[in-house]
Amino acid sequence: VALSAAEFKQGIIVHTSTSGAGTVTMDTAANLISGLSLTADNMTAHCYYINDGNQDVSFSGAATGVTYADTGCKVKENCAATILVRRTGGAAVTVYVIGGS
């Protein structure tokens, strides 16, 4: 599953995982910075990610300029987490999964 900046900006993402454990990949840093109006370093944006399916999902995957603070973090089936994006440079962000396991 790829999460776009536009989806992230809506504030709530509901993902129904049904076909094996999966990976969530964020949009590129440039798109996140632009789409979320992160105009200066250390500005943040967050959304709520709900996994209402029956499979665990993890956050990782290569997206230009995106670093994951904890690539082993998962959102278990029927659970939720807060996803925080922090601008760390003009073309770089760090993604934090808060409340995952």
N, CA, C and O atoms as a GROMACS GRO file, in nm:
protein
  404
    1VAL      N    1   0.086  -0.118   0.000
    1VAL     CA    2   0.000   0.000   0.000
    1VAL      C    3   0.089   0.123   0.000
    1VAL      O    4   0.183   0.132   0.080
    2ALA      N    5   0.062   0.215  -0.086
    2ALA     CA    6   0.135   0.341  -0.091
    2ALA      C    7   0.041   0.452  -0.044
    2ALA      O    8  -0.071   0.465  -0.093
    3LEU      N    9   0.088   0.532   0.052
    3LEU     CA   10   0.009   0.643   0.103
    3LEU      C   11   0.055   0.773   0.040
    3LEU      O   12   0.171   0.812   0.054
    4SER      N   13  -0.034   0.840  -0.029
    4SER     CA   14   0.001   0.966  -0.093
    4SER      C   15  -0.010   1.080   0.008
    4SER      O   16  -0.074   1.066   0.112
    5ALA      N   17   0.052   1.191  -0.024
    5ALA     CA   18   0.043   1.310   0.061
    5ALA      C   19  -0.103   1.355   0.071
    5ALA      O   20  -0.146   1.399   0.178
    6ALA      N   21  -0.178   1.345  -0.038
    6ALA     CA   22  -0.319   1.386  -0.037
    6ALA      C   23  -0.401   1.300   0.058
    6ALA      O   24  -0.486   1.352   0.131
    7GLU      N   25  -0.377   1.169   0.058
    7GLU     CA   26  -0.447   1.080   0.152
    7GLU      C   27  -0.409   1.114   0.296
    7GLU      O   28  -0.495   1.122   0.384
    8PHE      N   29  -0.281   1.134   0.319
    8PHE     CA   30  -0.230   1.166   0.452
    8PHE      C   31  -0.295   1.294   0.504
    8PHE      O   32  -0.332   1.302   0.621
    9LYS      N   33  -0.309   1.393   0.417
    9LYS     CA   34  -0.363   1.524   0.456
    9LYS      C   35  -0.509   1.514   0.502
    9LYS      O   36  -0.554   1.600   0.578
   10GLN      N   37  -0.582   1.414   0.457
   10GLN     CA   38  -0.721   1.398   0.497
   10GLN      C   39  -0.736   1.369   0.646
   10GLN      O   40  -0.842   1.394   0.703
   11GLY      N   41  -0.632   1.316   0.709
   11GLY     CA   42  -0.633   1.298   0.853
   11GLY      C   43  -0.662   1.159   0.904
   11GLY      O   44  -0.618   1.122   1.013
   12ILE      N   45  -0.736   1.080   0.828
   12ILE     CA   46  -0.767   0.943   0.869
   12ILE      C   47  -0.751   0.852   0.747
   12ILE      O   48  -0.806   0.879   0.640
   13ILE      N   49  -0.675   0.745   0.767
   13ILE     CA   50  -0.658   0.646   0.661
   13ILE      C   51  -0.709   0.513   0.716
   13ILE      O   52  -0.661   0.467   0.820
   14VAL      N   53  -0.804   0.453   0.647
   14VAL     CA   54  -0.854   0.321   0.685
   14VAL      C   55  -0.805   0.223   0.580
   14VAL      O   56  -0.833   0.237   0.461
   15HIS      N   57  -0.731   0.124   0.625
   15HIS     CA   58  -0.672   0.023   0.536
   15HIS      C   59  -0.723  -0.113   0.581
   15HIS      O   60  -0.707  -0.151   0.697
   16THR      N   61  -0.785  -0.185   0.490
   16THR     CA   62  -0.835  -0.319   0.521
   16THR      C   63  -0.736  -0.420   0.466
   16THR      O   64  -0.739  -0.454   0.348
   17SER      N   65  -0.646  -0.467   0.552
   17SER     CA   66  -0.545  -0.565   0.511
   17SER      C   67  -0.610  -0.703   0.506
   17SER      O   68  -0.665  -0.750   0.605
   18THR      N   69  -0.601  -0.768   0.390
   18THR     CA   70  -0.669  -0.897   0.376
   18THR      C   71  -0.587  -1.005   0.310
   18THR      O   72  -0.628  -1.121   0.312
   19SER      N   73  -0.473  -0.973   0.253
   19SER     CA   74  -0.401  -1.074   0.175
   19SER      C   75  -0.256  -1.090   0.221
   19SER      O   76  -0.163  -1.066   0.143
   20GLY      N   77  -0.238  -1.128   0.343
   20GLY     CA   78  -0.103  -1.148   0.395
   20GLY      C   79  -0.044  -1.021   0.450
   20GLY      O   80  -0.085  -0.910   0.414
   21ALA      N   81   0.052  -1.038   0.537
   21ALA     CA   82   0.117  -0.922   0.598
   21ALA      C   83   0.173  -0.833   0.488
   21ALA      O   84   0.230  -0.883   0.391
   22GLY      N   85   0.156  -0.703   0.501
   22GLY     CA   86   0.197  -0.613   0.396
   22GLY      C   87   0.287  -0.502   0.443
   22GLY      O   88   0.321  -0.494   0.561
   23THR      N   89   0.325  -0.418   0.350
   23THR     CA   90   0.412  -0.305   0.378
   23THR      C   91   0.343  -0.178   0.332
   23THR      O   92   0.290  -0.172   0.221
   24VAL      N   93   0.345  -0.077   0.418
   24VAL     CA   94   0.294   0.055   0.382
   24VAL      C   95   0.413   0.141   0.346
   24VAL      O   96   0.509   0.150   0.422
   25THR      N   97   0.408   0.204   0.231
   25THR     CA   98   0.514   0.293   0.184
   25THR      C   99   0.458   0.434   0.173
   25THR      O  100   0.348   0.454   0.121
   26MET      N  101   0.532   0.530   0.222
   26MET     CA  102   0.491   0.669   0.215
   26MET      C  103   0.524   0.728   0.078
   26MET      O  104   0.607   0.674   0.005
   27ASP      N  105   0.459   0.839   0.046
   27ASP     CA  106   0.489   0.917  -0.073
   27ASP      C  107   0.632   0.970  -0.062
   27ASP      O  108   0.696   0.954   0.042
   28THR      N  109   0.684   1.032  -0.166
   28THR     CA  110   0.818   1.089  -0.161
   28THR      C  111   0.823   1.206  -0.064
   28THR      O  112   0.720   1.268  -0.035
   29ALA      N  113   0.940   1.237  -0.014
   29ALA     CA  114   0.956   1.350   0.078
   29ALA      C  115   0.912   1.481   0.012
   29ALA      O  116   0.846   1.563   0.076
   30ALA      N  117   0.948   1.501  -0.113
   30ALA     CA  118   0.910   1.624  -0.182
   30ALA      C  119   0.759   1.641  -0.186
   30ALA      O  120   0.708   1.750  -0.163
   31ASN      N  121   0.686   1.533  -0.215
   31ASN     CA  122   0.540   1.540  -0.219
   31ASN      C  123   0.481   1.562  -0.081
   31ASN      O  124   0.385   1.638  -0.065
   32LEU      N  125   0.539   1.497   0.021
   32LEU     CA  126   0.490   1.517   0.158
   32LEU      C  127   0.514   1.660   0.205
   32LEU      O  128   0.426   1.722   0.264
   33ILE      N  129   0.633   1.712   0.179
   33ILE     CA  130   0.667   1.849   0.221
   33ILE      C  131   0.572   1.949   0.154
   33ILE      O  132   0.519   2.038   0.220
   34SER      N  133   0.553   1.933   0.026
   34SER     CA  134   0.466   2.024  -0.048
   34SER      C  135   0.319   2.006  -0.010
   34SER      O  136   0.249   2.102   0.021
   35GLY      N  137   0.273   1.882  -0.013
   35GLY     CA  138   0.132   1.852   0.011
   35GLY      C  139   0.085   1.877   0.152
   35GLY      O  140  -0.033   1.902   0.176
   36LEU      N  141   0.177   1.871   0.249
   36LEU     CA  142   0.142   1.892   0.389
   36LEU      C  143   0.184   2.029   0.439
   36LEU      O  144   0.173   2.058   0.558
   37SER      N  145   0.232   2.112   0.349
   37SER     CA  146   0.274   2.250   0.381
   37SER      C  147   0.378   2.255   0.493
   37SER      O  148   0.369   2.337   0.584
   38LEU      N  149   0.478   2.168   0.484
   38LEU     CA  150   0.587   2.167   0.581
   38LEU      C  151   0.694   2.263   0.530
   38LEU      O  152   0.789   2.222   0.463
   39THR      N  153   0.679   2.389   0.562
   39THR     CA  154   0.761   2.495   0.503
   39THR      C  155   0.895   2.518   0.572
   39THR      O  156   0.978   2.593   0.521
   40ALA      N  157   0.917   2.454   0.687
   40ALA     CA  158   1.044   2.471   0.759
   40ALA      C  159   1.083   2.340   0.826
   40ALA      O  160   0.997   2.257   0.857
   41ASP      N  161   1.212   2.322   0.848
   41ASP     CA  162   1.260   2.202   0.917
   41ASP      C  163   1.195   2.190   1.054
   41ASP      O  164   1.170   2.289   1.122
   42ASN      N  165   1.168   2.067   1.094
   42ASN     CA  166   1.106   2.028   1.220
   42ASN      C  167   0.957   2.056   1.228
   42ASN      O  168   0.897   2.034   1.334
   43MET      N  169   0.896   2.104   1.121
   43MET     CA  170   0.750   2.111   1.118
   43MET      C  171   0.697   1.968   1.102
   43MET      O  172   0.762   1.883   1.042
   44THR      N  173   0.579   1.944   1.158
   44THR     CA  174   0.522   1.810   1.154
   44THR      C  175   0.378   1.811   1.104
   44THR      O  176   0.310   1.914   1.105
   45ALA      N  177   0.334   1.695   1.062
   45ALA     CA  178   0.194   1.670   1.028
   45ALA      C  179   0.164   1.528   1.074
   45ALA      O  180   0.253   1.443   1.076
   46HIS      N  181   0.039   1.503   1.110
   46HIS     CA  182   0.005   1.368   1.154
   46HIS      C  183  -0.130   1.325   1.098
   46HIS      O  184  -0.212   1.407   1.058
   47CYS      N  185  -0.150   1.195   1.096
   47CYS     CA  186  -0.279   1.138   1.061
   47CYS      C  187  -0.298   1.010   1.140
   47CYS      O  188  -0.204   0.957   1.199
   48TYR      N  189  -0.419   0.963   1.140
   48TYR     CA  190  -0.451   0.839   1.210
   48TYR      C  191  -0.463   0.729   1.106
   48TYR      O  192  -0.532   0.743   1.005
   49TYR      N  193  -0.394   0.619   1.132
   49TYR     CA  194  -0.393   0.504   1.041
   49TYR      C  195  -0.466   0.391   1.111
   49TYR      O  196  -0.426   0.348   1.219
   50ILE      N  197  -0.572   0.342   1.049
   50ILE     CA  198  -0.652   0.234   1.106
   50ILE      C  199  -0.639   0.112   1.016
   50ILE      O  200  -0.669   0.118   0.897
   51ASN      N  201  -0.594   0.003   1.072
   51ASN     CA  202  -0.586  -0.124   1.001
   51ASN      C  203  -0.705  -0.209   1.047
   51ASN      O  204  -0.698  -0.276   1.150
   52ASP      N  205  -0.814  -0.205   0.971
   52ASP     CA  206  -0.932  -0.281   1.012
   52ASP      C  207  -0.939  -0.418   0.945
   52ASP      O  208  -1.045  -0.481   0.944
   53GLY      N  209  -0.828  -0.462   0.891
   53GLY     CA  210  -0.822  -0.593   0.826
   53GLY      C  211  -0.776  -0.703   0.920
   53GLY      O  212  -0.776  -0.686   1.042
   54ASN      N  213  -0.736  -0.815   0.861
   54ASN     CA  214  -0.698  -0.931   0.941
   54ASN      C  215  -0.550  -0.968   0.927
   54ASN      O  216  -0.511  -1.081   0.957
   55GLN      N  217  -0.467  -0.872   0.880
   55GLN     CA  218  -0.324  -0.895   0.866
   55GLN      C  219  -0.246  -0.778   0.925
   55GLN      O  220  -0.291  -0.664   0.919
   56ASP      N  221  -0.129  -0.806   0.981
   56ASP     CA  222  -0.041  -0.700   1.030
   56ASP      C  223   0.023  -0.629   0.911
   56ASP      O  224   0.048  -0.691   0.807
   57VAL      N  225   0.050  -0.499   0.926
   57VAL     CA  226   0.122  -0.426   0.822
   57VAL      C  227   0.240  -0.352   0.886
   57VAL      O  228   0.233  -0.311   1.002
   58SER      N  229   0.347  -0.337   0.810
   58SER     CA  230   0.465  -0.265   0.858
   58SER      C  231   0.487  -0.142   0.771
   58SER      O  232   0.440  -0.135   0.658
   59PHE      N  233   0.560  -0.046   0.826
   59PHE     CA  234   0.592   0.077   0.754
   59PHE      C  235   0.738   0.074   0.715
   59PHE      O  236   0.826   0.073   0.801
   60SER      N  237   0.764   0.072   0.587
   60SER     CA  238   0.900   0.074   0.534
   60SER      C  239   0.890   0.096   0.384
   60SER      O  240   0.788   0.143   0.335
   61GLY      N  241   0.991   0.063   0.313
   61GLY     CA  242   0.988   0.078   0.168
   61GLY      C  243   1.060   0.204   0.125
   61GLY      O  244   1.058   0.306   0.194
   62ALA      N  245   1.122   0.196   0.011
   62ALA     CA  246   1.202   0.307  -0.039
   62ALA      C  247   1.114   0.412  -0.105
   62ALA      O  248   1.044   0.385  -0.203
   63ALA      N  249   1.118   0.531  -0.051
   63ALA     CA  250   1.056   0.648  -0.113
   63ALA      C  251   1.162   0.758  -0.103
   63ALA      O  252   1.220   0.777   0.004
   64THR      N  253   1.187   0.828  -0.208
   64THR     CA  254   1.294   0.926  -0.213
   64THR      C  255   1.282   1.028  -0.100
   64THR      O  256   1.181   1.096  -0.087
   65GLY      N  257   1.388   1.036  -0.018
   65GLY     CA  258   1.395   1.135   0.088
   65GLY      C  259   1.323   1.098   0.216
   65GLY      O  260   1.318   1.178   0.310
   66VAL      N  261   1.266   0.977   0.223
   66VAL     CA  262   1.190   0.935   0.341
   66VAL      C  263   1.272   0.838   0.425
   66VAL      O  264   1.325   0.739   0.373
   67THR      N  265   1.282   0.867   0.554
   67THR     CA  266   1.346   0.777   0.650
   67THR      C  267   1.241   0.735   0.751
   67THR      O  268   1.162   0.818   0.796
   68TYR      N  269   1.239   0.608   0.787
   68TYR     CA  270   1.147   0.558   0.888
   68TYR      C  271   1.221   0.548   1.019
   68TYR      O  272   1.328   0.487   1.026
   69ALA      N  273   1.166   0.606   1.124
   69ALA     CA  274   1.232   0.605   1.255
   69ALA      C  275   1.243   0.464   1.310
   69ALA      O  276   1.340   0.433   1.380
   70ASP      N  277   1.148   0.378   1.280
   70ASP     CA  278   1.151   0.239   1.327
   70ASP      C  279   1.095   0.151   1.218
   70ASP      O  280   0.974   0.132   1.209
   71THR      N  281   1.182   0.096   1.134
   71THR     CA  282   1.136   0.016   1.021
   71THR      C  283   1.074  -0.116   1.064
   71THR      O  284   1.010  -0.182   0.982
   72GLY      N  285   1.090  -0.155   1.188
   72GLY     CA  286   1.029  -0.279   1.236
   72GLY      C  287   0.891  -0.260   1.293
   72GLY      O  288   0.826  -0.358   1.332
   73CYS      N  289   0.843  -0.138   1.299
   73CYS     CA  290   0.714  -0.110   1.362
   73CYS      C  291   0.600  -0.161   1.275
   73CYS      O  292   0.600  -0.146   1.153
   74LYS      N  293   0.502  -0.223   1.340
   74LYS     CA  294   0.385  -0.276   1.270
   74LYS      C  295   0.258  -0.220   1.332
   74LYS      O  296   0.255  -0.180   1.448
   75VAL      N  297   0.154  -0.218   1.250
   75VAL     CA  298   0.020  -0.193   1.301
   75VAL      C  299  -0.053  -0.326   1.286
   75VAL      O  300  -0.078  -0.373   1.175
   76LYS      N  301  -0.086  -0.385   1.398
   76LYS     CA  302  -0.147  -0.518   1.397
   76LYS      C  303  -0.289  -0.512   1.344
   76LYS      O  304  -0.349  -0.405   1.333
   77GLU      N  305  -0.340  -0.628   1.310
   77GLU     CA  306  -0.477  -0.638   1.261
   77GLU      C  307  -0.574  -0.578   1.363
   77GLU      O  308  -0.558  -0.595   1.483
   78ASN      N  309  -0.674  -0.509   1.312
   78ASN     CA  310  -0.777  -0.444   1.395
   78ASN      C  311  -0.718  -0.349   1.499
   78ASN      O  312  -0.769  -0.339   1.611
   79CYS      N  313  -0.612  -0.281   1.462
   79CYS     CA  314  -0.548  -0.183   1.552
   79CYS      C  315  -0.524  -0.053   1.475
   79CYS      O  316  -0.547  -0.044   1.354
   80ALA      N  317  -0.476   0.048   1.547
   80ALA     CA  318  -0.453   0.178   1.486
   80ALA      C  319  -0.325   0.239   1.541
   80ALA      O  320  -0.271   0.195   1.643
   81ALA      N  321  -0.277   0.342   1.472
   81ALA     CA  322  -0.157   0.415   1.514
   81ALA      C  323  -0.166   0.557   1.460
   81ALA      O  324  -0.240   0.585   1.366
   82THR      N  325  -0.090   0.645   1.520
   82THR     CA  326  -0.074   0.780   1.469
   82THR      C  327   0.054   0.783   1.386
   82THR      O  328   0.158   0.735   1.431
   83ILE      N  329   0.046   0.838   1.266
   83ILE     CA  330   0.163   0.850   1.180
   83ILE      C  331   0.204   0.996   1.180
   83ILE      O  332   0.124   1.084   1.148
   84LEU      N  333   0.328   1.022   1.216
   84LEU     CA  334   0.381   1.158   1.223
   84LEU      C  335   0.491   1.174   1.118
   84LEU      O  336   0.582   1.091   1.110
   85VAL      N  337   0.483   1.279   1.038
   85VAL     CA  338   0.586   1.312   0.940
   85VAL      C  339   0.653   1.439   0.987
   85VAL      O  340   0.587   1.540   1.012
   86ARG      N  341   0.786   1.435   1.000
   86ARG     CA  342   0.864   1.552   1.042
   86ARG      C  343   0.962   1.590   0.932
   86ARG      O  344   1.041   1.506   0.887
   87ARG      N  345   0.955   1.714   0.889
   87ARG     CA  346   1.051   1.762   0.788
   87ARG      C  347   1.188   1.775   0.854
   87ARG      O  348   1.202   1.840   0.957
   88THR      N  349   1.288   1.711   0.793
   88THR     CA  350   1.424   1.716   0.847
   88THR      C  351   1.521   1.789   0.755
   88THR      O  352   1.638   1.807   0.788
   89GLY      N  353   1.471   1.830   0.639
   89GLY     CA  354   1.553   1.904   0.542
   89GLY      C  355   1.465   1.947   0.426
   89GLY      O  356   1.347   1.912   0.421
   90GLY      N  357   1.522   2.020   0.334
   90GLY     CA  358   1.447   2.070   0.220
   90GLY      C  359   1.388   1.961   0.133
   90GLY      O  360   1.290   1.985   0.062
   91ALA      N  361   1.446   1.842   0.136
   91ALA     CA  362   1.397   1.730   0.056
   91ALA      C  363   1.400   1.601   0.137
   91ALA      O  364   1.422   1.493   0.081
   92ALA      N  365   1.378   1.612   0.270
   92ALA     CA  366   1.386   1.494   0.356
   92ALA      C  367   1.285   1.501   0.469
   92ALA      O  368   1.260   1.607   0.526
   93VAL      N  369   1.225   1.383   0.500
   93VAL     CA  370   1.134   1.371   0.614
   93VAL      C  371   1.167   1.244   0.690
   93VAL      O  372   1.224   1.150   0.635
   94THR      N  373   1.129   1.242   0.817
   94THR     CA  374   1.132   1.120   0.896
   94THR      C  375   0.990   1.086   0.934
   94THR      O  376   0.912   1.173   0.973
   95VAL      N  377   0.955   0.959   0.922
   95VAL     CA  378   0.820   0.910   0.953
   95VAL      C  379   0.826   0.832   1.084
   95VAL      O  380   0.911   0.745   1.101
   96TYR      N  381   0.736   0.865   1.175
   96TYR     CA  382   0.725   0.797   1.304
   96TYR      C  383   0.589   0.729   1.311
   96TYR      O  384   0.487   0.789   1.277
   97VAL      N  385   0.588   0.603   1.356
   97VAL     CA  386   0.463   0.530   1.377
   97VAL      C  387   0.444   0.522   1.528
   97VAL      O  388   0.519   0.452   1.597
   98ILE      N  389   0.346   0.594   1.580
   98ILE     CA  390   0.325   0.606   1.723
   98ILE      C  391   0.206   0.520   1.762
   98ILE      O  392   0.094   0.541   1.714
   99GLY      N  393   0.230   0.424   1.848
   99GLY     CA  394   0.123   0.336   1.893
   99GLY      C  395   0.123   0.202   1.821
   99GLY      O  396   0.041   0.116   1.852
  100GLY      N  397   0.214   0.184   1.727
  100GLY     CA  398   0.227   0.054   1.662
  100GLY      C  399   0.303  -0.040   1.754
  100GLY      O  400   0.338  -0.004   1.866
  101SER      N  401   0.329  -0.159   1.707
  101SER     CA  402   0.401  -0.254   1.792
  101SER      C  403   0.534  -0.292   1.730
  101SER      O  404   0.608  -0.372   1.788
   0.00000   0.00000   0.00000
